[in-house]
Amino acid sequence: MGKTIMYVLVSLVICLTYFTLVDHFLMDSQGLDYWYLFRK
């Protein structure tokens, strides 16, 4: 059971990191910023 939880946590971290990197490149290339929605 513990291994399953760890696997899910690691997958979540990887997904969040990947999403943040993609968002960063989009923001640089097109002026889009996903986090701008939360700053307002």
PyMOL commands that set and color helices and strands:
alter all, ss='L'
color gray80, all
select helices_A, chain A and resi 2-30+36-39
alter helices_A, ss='H'
color red, helices_A
deselect
rebuild
show_as cartoon
